[in-house]
């Protein structure tokens, strides 16, 4: 059985008439970089706030690291960035980290050196925080979140507002932290960010869970194949009339057919019965962006 680090059960938050989070139940496995994906306003920051004790749930429950989420023990083992990290502008990056390390009851200059080097700030460690670029500020925020070597990281939109170079830097760092076996819950409204960084994902829309699972599973090329035949027009007519085929359409001088890839031989046999022969066939890998649009109905073809 997979070791679950975060578990929520019908977690709900209501602000007056606004239902920000609606009966959210999800599981975050140990050692995964887990993406909480949804558009702005989907409830991601509210979820993070409830997990960190900053927002009181209206109903439901959650557990962190195998303990009741309302206890302090779990919070001591968690590092977090929620929205924009706040530091003292006139203190250097090192002195800011040292201050927060002292608040935690620690005094370990070697830890500061290690973390500043890890996030790529060793060369600017003694410069004032106010001189840092947004990307550098976010990296210092990651160093702060890593103080005390936490088991779990909660990162709320860690690349928000950054330029492409800064986004790439932070994503590389998050990937490296994930490779070390650390569990990371990463909220994002950026589809490609989750696709590049995360092992697992939960997609939420309007506060509700739409789907969750491994990114590789959600993107596996099992549902659609692209093919060309000796007579595409006739092939399309045959396929759309068949009960064995979920869907078929013409696209860019080829046909796109919704069928499990392992059943592609059946597809070939079906067409050959009518003397239409497949000349080219390949699985189609659906991007996370298209998958998101499909499952949430944001493409205008579906609605809740």
N, C-alpha and C positions, 0 to 999 in steps of 0.2 A: 504493500500500500504506500502511495506517495506521501511523503512528509509535507503537511500543509502548514505554511508559515502564517498566512492571513486567511481567515475564513469569516465571511459575513453571512448573516441569516436574516433575510427580509428587512435589511437595514433601510430605514425610511427617515427622511427629514422634510418637514413641511414648514414653510414660512408663511403663516396666514393662509391665504388661498393658493399660494404657490407651492407645488409639490416638487422640490428640488431633487430628491432622491426617492425612488419609488420601489420599495421592497427588493432591494438589491441583494442578491445572493451570489457570491463568487468565492473561488478558492485560488490561492497563490501558492504554487509548489516551492519547496526549498530549492535554492540554487538557480532559480529562473530569473531572467529579466522579464518582468511581466508588464505588458502595456495596458493602461486604462485609456482606451481610445474613444474619442467622441468630439463633436463640434463644440465651440465655445458656448457655454450655457447648458451643457449636457449634465452637469452635476459633479464633475471630476474633482474640483477643488473642495466641494462640500464633503465628498467621500473622504478625501485626505484629511480634512479638518476633523471629521468624526473619529477616524482611526487614531489621530494624535491627541484626542481629548480637547480639541479647541472648539468643537461644535458638539452640542448635545443632541443625540438622535431623538427623533420623535417616537420611534418604535423600532423593534428589531434588536439584534445583538451582533457582536463580533468578537473574535479572539485573535490575539497576536502572539506568535511564538509559543503557542500552546497554552497561553494563560488568558484569563478574562481581560478583555481589552480595556476595562475601566481601571485596572491596577497600574501601579507605578513601576513594578518590576520590569514589565515588557518595555516600557518607554525608555528605560535606561539602556536597553540593548538596540535602540533604534536611532538612526541618523536621518535627518529630514531637511528638505528645502521646500517651503510652501510659499509660492509667489516669489517676489524679489527678495534675495537675501539682504538683511540690514546689518551694516557694519558702521563703525565710527569713521567718518570721512578723513579726519586728520591723523589717524593712527596708520601705521604701516600694515601691510598684510600680515606680517609675522606678529606684530603686537596685538592686532585684532584677534588672531587665533590664540595667542597666549592668554589674552583676557578671558576668552570663553573656555579655554582649557582650565584656567584657575577657577572659574565658576563651577566647573565639574569636579573640583577638588583634586586636580592633577597638576603636575609641574614636570614636564618631560620635554626639554628642548629637542631631543632626538626625534620625538614624534612629530614636532613641528617641521623639522628639516625633511623628514621622510614624506610628509603630506604635501609640503610645498613643492618638493621635487616631483611627486606623483602627479600633481595637477599642472605641472609646467610653469610654476611661478617662482622657482628658486632664484632666478636672476632678477626678479622684481620684488622680492620678499620685503625689502626695506623701504620701498617706495610707498607714499601715502595712498590709501585706498581711493581717495578722490581722483587720483591720476589714472586709475585703471580703466581700461575699456570695458564695455558691457560683458564681453566674453571672459575677460580676466576676473571680473566681479563674480560671474557665475562659477568660475573654476574655484575661486576662493570659497564660495558657498559650498561647493562639493568637498573641499578640504575641511570646512567646519562640520559638515554632515558626517565626515569620517573620523572625527575626533573620538577617541575611546574605542576604535575598531568595532563599530556596531555590526550586528549580525544581519540587520535589515535596513535598507535605505528606502525612504519614501521621497520621490522627486516629482514635484508638481511643476510641469511645463519648464524643465530646466534650460531649454534653449529659447524661451520666449523673448522676442524682441532683438535677437542677436542677428548679426550679419552672417552670410553663408560660411565664411571662414571660421567664425566663432562657433557656429552650430556644429561644424564638422569636428572641431577640437573637442567639444563637450561630448559628442556622440562617441568619438573614439575612446574617450576616457571611460564612459559608461560601459562600452563593450569590454574594455580591459577589466573593469571591476567585476563584470559578470563572469568573465573567464576565470576569475579567481574563486568562483563558487559562491559569491555573495548574492543574497536575494535582494532584488530591486523591484519596487513598484514604481513605474514611470507613467505619469499621466501626460497625455499629449493630444492635440487636435491635428497633428501633422501625420498624415498617413504614411509617408515615406520614412519618417523617423521611426515609427513603430516597426515598419517592415525591415529597416536596416539594423535595428538595435535589439529587438525583443525576441525571446523564445516563445512566449505565450501572450495572448491578448484577450481582453474582454472589451467588446464594443458596446457602448451605452449611448442612448439617445433619449433626450427628454427625461433623464433620471432613471431610465429603465434599462436593464440588461437585455441586449439583443442576442448576443452569442458570445461564447468564450471557448478557447481551445488553443492548441499549439499553432503558431504562425505557419509552420511548415504544413500542417494538416489543412488549415484553412485555404492555403494557396496551392495545394497539391493538384497536379493536372489530371483530375479524375473525372471531371464532369463534361468537358467539351473537347472536341477534336476538330481540326481544320482539314478539309480534304478537297481534292480536285478529282474529277471523273471524266470519262469519255463523253458524257452528256450531262452537264451540271443542271440544266433546266429540268430534264426528266428525272434526274436523281432527287432534286428538291421535291418534286411532286410525289415521288415514291416515299420519301422519308417523312414528309408532313402527313401522309395518309396512314403511316404505320403506327400501331399502338405501342410498339416497342421503343419508339423514339420520343423523348420528352419534347424536344424542339429542334428545329432546323431552319437556317436562314442563309441567304446569299450575302456574302461580304467580301469586297475587294477581289473579285474574280475567283472566289472559292466558296465553299460551303462550310458553315460552322454548325456542328451537330452536338447537341447535349446528350451524351451517353458516356458511361464509364469507359475509360480508355482500355481496360482489360477486355471489354466486349467489342472492340473494334473489328475483330474477325467476324462477328455476327453482322456487323454493319456491312462489311464487304460482301458477305454471303447474301444478304438481303438484296443488295443492288445487282449482284451477278445473276440472280434468278430472272431479272428483267433485262439481261444483257447490257447492263450498265456497269462499267468496270472502274475501280478506283486506281488512279495513277499516282496519287500522292496523299499521304495521311500523316498527321502529326498531332500530338497532344497540345492543347492550349493551356498555358498557365495564366490564371486570372490574377491580376494585380490586387493588392490589398485595397487600393482605391476603388476599383470596380466592385470588389466584394463588399466593401463598406456601403457603397451606393445601393447595391442590390438588397442587402439585408435590412438597411434602415429605411428604404423607400425614398432616399434623398434624390434619386435620379428622375423623379416625377412619374415613374411607372408603377410605383406602389405607394400606398398610404396606410396609416394606422387608423 
